Amino acid sequence: MTRVRRGYIARRRRTKIRLFASTFRGAHSRLTRTITQQKMRALVSTHRDRGRQKRDFRRLWITRINAVTRGGGVSYSYSRFIHDLYKRQLLLNRKILAQIAISNRNCLYMISNEIIK
């Protein structure tokens, strides 16, 4: 029986996996079995950290808004500020409020003064 040359499909699959892991260090970018393990681990981490990133940014925005509202001369807490925003039906999300707090504090002070009245 003649010899069958195999491996085209398998080699193509392995090179595709190697391209994914080309930036990994050491055996994690060279050995096929280790590459597949590291690929699964990397994909799990990215899936988990997408949710964590949203959480961390929301915490950052809340911290910035709270710092500006408390430091505005008026002892006004973040929770009361957001509660009054909802009561007045001023629908500004926390990301926009944090950008206003950083770039133009006077604008945020004007918004909080309007809410208090």
N, C-alpha and C positions, 0 to 999 in steps of 0.2 A: 504494500500500500504506500502511496506517495505521502510525503510530508505536507501537512497543511500549515500554511503561515497564518497565524492568528494575531489578534491584538489591535487591529485598527480601531474598533469601536471602544475597546477598553482604554487604549492609549489616548484617544480623543477625550474620553471622560476624565482621565487623570490630568491631562493638560489643562482642561477647563477648571478643575479643582485647584491645580497649581497656580493658575492665574489669579484666583481668588486669594490664595495665601502667599502671594509673591512678596508681600511686605512684612510677613512674619519673620521672626528671627530663628536661626538655628535649624533644628530638625523639623520644626513646625512648618517650615516652608520647603522641605526637601523630601521627607518620607511620606508616602501616600497615606498610610494608615493614620499617622499622626496629623496629617493635613486634614483628613476628614473629621477627626475628633475636634480639632481646633476650629474648623468651620462651623460645626454644630454649636460649639461653645460660643463662638463669636455671634452667631445669629440669635442665640438665646439672650446674650447680653444686650444686643441692639434692641430686641423686642422689649425686654424689661426696662431698658433705660429710656426708651421713648416716653413711657408713662412717667418715669421719674423726672425727666427733663421738664415736662409740663408742670409737675408738682413744684420743682425747684424754682422755675420762673415765676409761678404764682406767688410763692413765698417771698421772692425778691421784690416783686411789685408791691405786695402788701407792706413789707418792711419800709420801702421807700415812701409810700403814701403816708404811713403812720408817722414816720420821722418828720415829714414836712407839716402834717396837720398838727402834731404836738408842738413843733417848734415855731409855730406861727404866732406866738404871743398869746393866743387863745388856747386854753387847755381843752382841746377837742380831740377825742380819741378816734381811732380808725373805725371802730365798730359803729359809733354814733354817726360818723361821717357817711358811711355806706348805708346805714339805716335811713338817714335823712335823704340821701340820694334816691333811694327807692321810693320813699314817701312822696317826694316831689316828682317822681317819674322821669328823672334825668338819667337816661340809660347810657352811661359811660362805663366801659369795662376797665378793669384794673390796669391793663397794659397801657391804655391811653392816659389814664390818670397818673400813672408812674412817669410816663414821658413828659407830661405837663409839669409834674412835680420837679423833675430834674431841669428841664429847659426853661420853664417860666413859672417860678413859684408864685409870683403875684397873681397870675391867672388862677392858680389853685386856691389862693386866699380869697379871690373874688367869688369863686364858685362856692366856697365854704361859707362866706358871708351871706350870699344869696340864699343858701339853704337855711341858715340860722334864722333869718328874718321870717 
